[in-house]
Amino acid sequence: MANIKSAKKRILVSNANAERNKAIKSGVKTAIKKVNAAIEAGDKAAANAALVECTAAIDKATTKGVFHKNTASRKVSRLSKAVNQMA
């Protein structure tokens, strides 16, 4: 355990940031699963709607610094490609 006051604060802050990042990543994963489920079901309209929500979640995670810009771009690109290849 840290003895210095600033080190104690850093532990608290880093734990809070880790929890926030974990929650944001979990939300993105859930959104991706919804898109994939709609693709598996063959429902183009639901897949498009889920893709819009998922893209928004990924973009928000990127602005928060959870994902790197290129990682977010890759995820959105792969999902968009999968939805567009449905029909």
Secondary structure, 3 states (H helix, E strand, C coil): CCCCHHHHHHHHHHHHHHHHHHHHHHHHHHHHHHHHHHHHHCCHHHHHHHHHHHHHHHHHHHHCCCCCHHHHHHHHHHHHHHHHCCC
